[in-house]
C-alpha cells in the first residue's frame, strides 16, 4: 500500500485485520466472526472516505452488500 501512495490511508489496516486470515489466505472463522470482520472493514472504509474528504455514506452499503452475497 505504501508503494502505491496509500500508506497514510491504510497504515492502520494490517494491525486491525491481523489474525483475520490464516497463512494460506483462508478466513479464520475460528478466530473472528465474519460479520465482525465485515463491520470493521466498513469502518475502515468510512475512515478512508473521511480522510480523503469524501462522503462516508459511500461506504455505508459495504457491510450489507457483503453479508448478502457471501454469508452462505
VEXLOBA-282540 format. One line per field, with one value per residue: chain; z, x, y of N, C-alpha, C, O in turn. Coordinates in pm, 1 decimal, padded with zeros to 6 digits. Last residue first. Layout:
BEGIN
chain: A; ...
npz: Z; ...
npx: X; ...
npy: Y; ...
capz: Z; ...
capx: X; ...
capy: Y; ...
cpz: Z; ...
cpx: X; ...
cpy: Y; ...
opz: Z; ...
opx: X; ...
opy: Y; ...
# end
This chain:
BEGIN
chain: A; A; A; A; A; A; A; A; A; A; A; A; A; A; A; A; A; A; A; A; A; A; A; A; A; A; A; A; A; A; A; A; A; A; A; A; A; A; A; A; A; A; A; A; A; A; A; A; A; A; A; A; A; A; A; A; A; A; A; A; A; A; A; A; A; A; A; A; A; A; A; A
npz: 00305.7; 00282.6; 00054.4; -00006.1; 00229.3; 00328.7; 00133.1; 00158.6; 00427.5; 00416.3; 00218.8; 00245.2; 00334.5; 00173.8; 00120.9; 00354.0; 00373.6; 00107.1; 00131.0; 00226.8; 00295.2; 00549.2; 00494.5; 00360.1; 00565.7; 00740.5; 00581.8; 00574.2; 00846.1; 00868.2; 00695.7; 00845.1; 01069.6; 00945.6; 00865.1; 01118.3; 01220.4; 01042.1; 01096.8; 01404.0; 01444.7; 01471.2; 01307.9; 01056.9; 00886.9; 00537.9; 00385.7; 00342.6; 00474.2; 00723.9; 00777.2; 00870.4; 01093.1; 01204.3; 01157.6; 01111.6; 01241.7; 01122.1; 00846.9; 00867.6; 00919.4; 00662.6; 00466.7; 00430.6; 00407.7; 00191.8; -00073.9; -00266.7; -00337.8; -00135.0; 00072.5; 00000.0
npx: -02366.1; -02258.4; -02213.4; -02418.6; -02498.4; -02254.7; -02186.4; -02400.0; -02375.1; -02116.5; -02147.2; -02301.4; -02123.8; -01947.8; -02072.0; -02087.7; -01867.6; -01740.8; -01407.5; -01166.7; -01004.3; -01090.4; -01345.9; -01270.0; -01133.3; -01348.4; -01499.2; -01324.8; -01330.0; -01597.4; -01588.4; -01416.1; -01578.1; -01785.3; -01643.0; -01574.4; -01827.1; -01909.7; -01723.6; -01547.6; -01234.5; -01124.0; -01252.4; -01232.3; -01015.4; -01004.6; -00698.9; -00430.7; -00250.0; -00235.0; -00567.9; -00704.2; -00721.1; -00481.8; -00525.4; -00667.6; -00526.7; -00271.9; -00345.1; -00443.2; -00302.5; -00237.3; -00405.5; -00354.6; -00074.5; -00018.8; -00061.5; 00128.6; 00205.0; 00377.0; 00195.6; 00082.2
npy: -01711.9; -01451.2; -01307.1; -01124.0; -01001.5; -00908.9; -00718.8; -00530.6; -00445.5; -00326.5; -00118.1; 00105.6; 00307.4; 00436.1; 00673.6; 00810.7; 00963.9; 01137.3; 01272.6; 01339.4; 01137.7; 01082.0; 00973.2; 00738.1; 00608.2; 00559.1; 00387.3; 00169.9; 00095.8; 00015.4; -00206.6; -00369.1; -00420.6; -00564.9; -00791.0; -00896.6; -00955.0; -01152.2; -01356.8; -01364.1; -01512.3; -01764.9; -01940.2; -01830.0; -01687.0; -01726.4; -01820.1; -01779.5; -01935.3; -01818.9; -01686.8; -01370.8; -01214.2; -01141.3; -00800.7; -00578.3; -00383.5; -00395.5; -00320.8; -00046.4; 00177.4; 00266.7; 00356.0; 00628.7; 00634.9; 00460.5; 00488.4; 00474.1; 00228.1; 00162.6; 00117.6; -00118.6
capz: 00293.9; 00413.7; 00095.8; -00113.6; 00141.0; 00402.0; 00154.6; 00032.2; 00381.8; 00506.5; 00206.0; 00193.6; 00422.6; 00226.0; 00007.5; 00312.8; 00438.2; 00181.5; 00063.2; 00207.1; 00157.7; 00529.9; 00569.0; 00291.6; 00445.2; 00783.7; 00619.3; 00450.4; 00784.3; 00948.0; 00661.9; 00712.9; 01084.9; 01013.4; 00763.9; 01022.3; 01289.5; 01050.0; 00966.8; 01333.5; 01428.1; 01544.8; 01447.3; 01124.3; 01012.6; 00651.7; 00418.5; 00288.0; 00339.0; 00633.7; 00804.7; 00769.5; 01022.5; 01256.6; 01191.3; 01049.3; 01275.3; 01263.5; 00881.7; 00821.3; 01035.0; 00756.9; 00505.0; 00447.1; 00506.4; 00327.6; 00010.8; -00213.6; -00420.6; -00268.1; 00079.7; 00000.0
capx: -02384.6; -02289.4; -02113.9; -02358.9; -02599.8; -02327.8; -02101.4; -02370.5; -02496.9; -02146.4; -02049.6; -02365.7; -02226.4; -01906.4; -02035.3; -02207.0; -01862.2; -01863.0; -01525.3; -01261.3; -00992.4; -00954.5; -01333.3; -01353.7; -01060.3; -01234.3; -01555.6; -01358.1; -01205.3; -01548.5; -01673.0; -01373.1; -01450.3; -01815.1; -01703.5; -01471.6; -01742.6; -01986.7; -01722.1; -01674.7; -01309.6; -01063.3; -01237.4; -01362.5; -01003.4; -01057.3; -00836.9; -00523.8; -00287.4; -00120.6; -00458.1; -00676.9; -00845.6; -00545.9; -00431.9; -00716.7; -00668.1; -00289.6; -00289.9; -00524.6; -00353.9; -00131.8; -00414.6; -00491.0; -00143.0; 00024.8; -00179.7; 00097.0; 00101.2; 00433.6; 00284.7; 00000.0
capy: -01856.7; -01509.4; -01404.7; -01203.7; -01058.9; -01010.9; -00836.2; -00597.2; -00511.4; -00437.9; -00226.8; -00014.3; 00253.5; 00306.1; 00589.6; 00737.4; 00833.4; 01113.3; 01219.4; 01446.8; 01185.8; 01133.6; 01099.7; 00837.7; 00648.7; 00641.3; 00516.7; 00239.7; 00141.5; 00127.7; -00092.3; -00321.3; -00349.9; -00438.2; -00704.4; -00859.9; -00856.4; -01027.2; -01289.4; -01380.8; -01388.2; -01652.9; -01979.8; -01825.6; -01762.8; -01651.5; -01856.5; -01682.9; -01978.8; -01803.2; -01779.1; -01472.7; -01244.3; -01260.2; -00908.0; -00701.0; -00400.3; -00431.0; -00451.7; -00158.0; 00105.5; 00232.8; 00216.3; 00581.5; 00719.4; 00429.1; 00475.4; 00605.8; 00287.5; 00183.9; 00233.4; 00000.0
cpz: 00382.9; 00408.2; 00225.9; -00066.3; 00040.0; 00316.4; 00226.1; 00054.7; 00253.2; 00458.7; 00289.1; 00187.2; 00373.5; 00307.6; 00052.6; 00195.9; 00400.9; 00241.2; 00158.7; 00134.7; 00126.6; 00391.3; 00545.7; 00361.3; 00370.6; 00664.7; 00665.5; 00478.6; 00655.7; 00889.6; 00740.2; 00670.4; 00952.0; 01031.2; 00823.8; 00919.8; 01197.0; 01121.8; 00973.2; 01204.6; 01353.6; 01546.1; 01533.7; 01272.2; 01093.6; 00774.8; 00540.6; 00315.8; 00274.2; 00490.1; 00702.7; 00813.8; 00918.7; 01185.4; 01253.5; 01077.7; 01218.4; 01301.4; 01030.0; 00869.3; 00995.4; 00875.7; 00604.5; 00507.7; 00534.9; 00434.3; 00155.5; -00122.1; -00374.2; -00362.2; -00057.8; 00000.0
cpx: -02488.7; -02313.9; -02145.4; -02268.3; -02537.7; -02435.7; -02179.7; -02292.7; -02472.1; -02269.2; -02088.9; -02274.3; -02290.8; -02015.1; -01996.4; -02176.4; -01982.2; -01859.3; -01641.4; -01386.7; -01090.3; -00938.0; -01196.5; -01343.5; -01138.9; -01156.8; -01445.5; -01417.7; -01232.6; -01420.0; -01629.9; -01458.1; -01401.6; -01687.6; -01736.2; -01525.8; -01632.3; -01907.0; -01796.4; -01671.2; -01438.9; -01149.7; -01175.6; -01352.1; -01132.5; -01060.0; -00881.0; -00670.4; -00391.2; -00154.4; -00347.1; -00561.0; -00826.8; -00673.9; -00507.7; -00627.6; -00725.9; -00435.5; -00305.9; -00471.3; -00433.8; -00179.8; -00306.7; -00497.8; -00283.1; -00047.8; -00144.7; -00024.3; 00062.4; 00332.8; 00341.7; 00087.3
cpy: -01917.0; -01659.1; -01477.3; -01317.0; -01155.8; -01075.7; -00945.5; -00726.4; -00590.1; -00515.7; -00348.0; -00135.7; 00124.5; 00238.2; 00449.5; 00644.1; 00747.8; 00973.4; 01198.8; 01403.0; 01297.7; 01195.1; 01163.7; 00973.0; 00756.2; 00694.0; 00611.9; 00377.7; 00218.5; 00184.9; 00031.6; -00201.7; -00292.3; -00355.4; -00567.4; -00761.0; -00805.6; -00918.0; -01156.4; -01298.7; -01417.9; -01527.8; -01868.8; -01861.5; -01751.4; -01740.4; -01777.0; -01711.5; -01887.6; -01842.9; -01755.5; -01560.5; -01355.1; -01297.7; -01025.3; -00821.4; -00529.0; -00456.7; -00485.2; -00292.8; -00018.6; 00153.3; 00172.5; 00441.4; 00666.6; 00508.3; 00443.6; 00605.4; 00427.4; 00248.9; 00265.7; 00126.1
opz: 00379.1; 00505.4; 00273.2; -00139.6; 00005.3; 00330.8; 00188.1; 00001.5; 00240.1; 00450.8; 00237.7; 00153.5; 00455.3; 00346.2; -00023.7; 00174.6; 00415.0; 00168.0; 00275.2; 00083.5; 00013.4; 00373.9; 00524.9; 00295.1; 00323.3; 00662.1; 00634.0; 00406.9; 00630.9; 00883.7; 00684.5; 00614.8; 00947.1; 01010.4; 00758.3; 00890.9; 01196.8; 01087.0; 00915.6; 01203.1; 01252.5; 01637.8; 01656.4; 01352.7; 01187.6; 00767.8; 00635.9; 00273.7; 00162.7; 00395.3; 00606.7; 00879.6; 00883.5; 01213.9; 01345.0; 01027.3; 01271.9; 01384.6; 01061.5; 00927.0; 01082.2; 00928.3; 00627.1; 00589.7; 00650.4; 00540.5; 00233.2; -00095.7; -00433.1; -00456.5; -00093.9; -00064.2
opx: -02510.5; -02282.0; -02064.6; -02248.3; -02598.1; -02461.2; -02171.7; -02329.1; -02518.0; -02266.0; -02093.9; -02319.5; -02330.9; -01999.7; -02010.9; -02247.6; -01978.3; -01849.1; -01637.7; -01462.7; -01096.5; -00865.7; -01187.0; -01333.4; -01081.1; -01118.4; -01448.4; -01389.4; -01170.1; -01402.2; -01626.2; -01405.4; -01351.9; -01688.9; -01716.4; -01462.4; -01600.3; -01918.7; -01750.6; -01622.2; -01439.0; -01139.8; -01175.6; -01434.3; -01140.7; -01102.1; -00804.6; -00757.3; -00435.6; -00095.3; -00364.7; -00467.9; -00922.0; -00731.0; -00588.1; -00652.2; -00823.0; -00463.7; -00350.5; -00546.6; -00486.5; -00106.1; -00288.2; -00584.9; -00325.2; -00079.5; -00231.5; -00083.2; -00024.5; 00371.8; 00353.7; 00055.7
opy: -02038.2; -01727.5; -01557.3; -01413.8; -01257.3; -01195.3; -01062.3; -00831.3; -00703.6; -00638.5; -00459.8; -00245.1; 00041.7; 00122.3; 00354.0; 00545.9; 00625.6; 00875.0; 01238.7; 01485.2; 01345.7; 01293.1; 01284.7; 01076.3; 00854.1; 00811.0; 00730.9; 00473.7; 00321.6; 00306.6; 00141.4; -00105.4; -00179.8; -00234.1; -00465.0; -00659.5; -00686.7; -00800.5; -01057.8; -01185.7; -01488.1; -01446.2; -01879.0; -01817.6; -01672.4; -01855.8; -01761.5; -01635.1; -01914.7; -01791.1; -01680.5; -01514.2; -01424.7; -01403.0; -01007.3; -00931.0; -00582.5; -00543.0; -00595.5; -00371.2; -00088.3; 00069.9; 00052.9; 00412.3; 00660.7; 00454.7; 00404.0; 00710.2; 00491.8; 00317.7; 00382.7; 00226.2
# end
